[in-house]
Amino acid sequence: RFAGLVVLAVLIFFTATVFVTANYFLPDFKKNLMDRGLSVWDNFESAKKALLSFKPEKAALFFEANNMTLNGLEENFSFAGFLEKVSPVFQNSFGLLKQVSSLNSSALGLVNDLAILKTDGLKFLFSGNGQQLVKILEDFKSKLNEINSGLGAARNQISGLKDFSSELAQLDQALTGQFFDFSSDFYRFDDFLAGLINMINPAGAAENHLLLAFQNPSEMRPSGGFIGSYSDIVFSNGALKHIDVRDIYDPDGQLDLKIIPPKQLQLITNKFGARDANWFFDWQSSAGKIIEFLEASKIYSEQSIKFSGAIALNIKVIEDLLEITGPVFLDEYNLTIGKTNFLFEVQKEVEAGKDKLAGKPKRILRVLTPIIFDRLQKLSPEKQTEIFERFTERIKEKDIMFYFKDKRLGQFFEFYGFNGAIAGLPDDFSGNYLAVVNANIGGGKSDAFINQDIYLKTGFEFNRAVHQVKITRTHRGNLQKEWWWRVTNKDFVKVLVPSGATLLSASGFEKKIVNPSLNYEKEGYVYDSQVKTVEDTFEYRPDFKTYSFKEYKRNGFAGWFTIQAGKSKTFELQYENFFQPKPDKIYQFIFDKQSGVKGGIKLDIEAPAGFKWLEPNSALFQYENSNPEARIIINLTLKEI
């Protein structure tokens, strides 16, 4: 959040210089100050845009240009040095100029550190040169503290000038709130860096274990895809110490807990374990549950191993890595794995290869993963930069999600929306929320060829909003040779809507009866509290073949939906919730995307009678996105016609 530094520093410098100092000197000097002040402003704005695009090397050019401009301004100020000694105005003004110069220098040092992390961070992490990485992170943290302290000092100086002009008084008032907001941002970064350093460089000879959960969206589950395999990443002394890639069934095979699985999963399994623990749309809930099961497995419990966090990665991330590092030839498989064939070849080996016959279907991933990690440390700075930029896009699209037990790390990723959590809604939320959550139950790997398109039409009647949702799913696996792509897609789908919403109609769902094959009470099984809390709210609507339920402080509607290969089918829901229209009222729509789902969303939102939407200057707002990011937030303002 370098915007804080940009806005605060420039406003302090520019306003103080123009409205205080320049009034005491000749017009040509005043013009010179204004021109240079505008130049500094433009450079700060350009640097901010570069940083938001994660291009620190470009931002550095603008900060370097500012150094030259600010040095020139200090020279222009020097001829009035005697006034600095006798006038508080000049004393504070010159102090402000020095402070802004210092802030600019600190910002330049910070972005230079960021540039090094971007080009060499992976090399330091994977090559065993962890202490150099820790040193850079600690230096980065130190510069953040310098900037935050500098902002406070500059804030105090501008406060000392507020009595000398009305403009400065207004600036002081405006900056008061901004200063505290910006300070919070810097403290947040400071906490994050402290948590990150502790994560990779635990005290003494300790180790930190981080879970990488490989979610396969070919078999969709609520948080993004079936976790067929995972990796235990071990950090020590600032670097990656060990990578252990495993089949998810390994720890489940040594799990003694007897937990009743969610009702729908009882069609395919008798026991709840790590393999199905990402049953929750919210990644924070799923990650916590996965770790709970892993830590209870003898593989980890007998060694007292605890996981510090979990990062979800889906197939697109692996494909990106293979595109950047280059294809990998696996000699023992006589097979080259690259971006275009990764999913197909790995799935073929898992389903019908020699490892499958040997009872180790995920072994190919155990062979492939260390090779990819080894190549990462040998990448050129340009390639490492490309990885960071590609990962930034994947995070935005919910292909990467973060969970950490350390509150410093967890709160950081929560604040920026990178943790895969469901959107928080205020108690007085006024609008519509939508999330479509799919779970493949016995439908093979058919989701790899499922495209899902969502159409939402909203209208208003009196004091209520009426929403019609049409969800069309198309199965294009019919042309594939392997059976696991061509099987009928069997989906248990949940549609999450605002609390208080009422279902008016539903169509397209199918009735399915789930009869568990075990007498769970007799066998000594117990309920999972998170699962039971939701399942206790389920009510079946036989007229619609639909369930109503409550989850995440929202209402929801759910049902079974199957589609054969080569077919396209639609299910529909109509629901309503309270909305009282009045001039200037904001109507908000929020959409949370399910990780790994392919397809788009289209909206038609009609304003209430007698009103129009300010933003499109029309009674109809339309929106369409074929590949939405993790979350869409749309605010519309009512205006009377």
Summary of the structure (lengths in Angstrom):
residues: 641
radius of gyration: 28.7
end to end distance: 39.9
largest distance: 94.0
contacts: 2182
relative contact order: 0.09
helix: 47%
strand: 26%
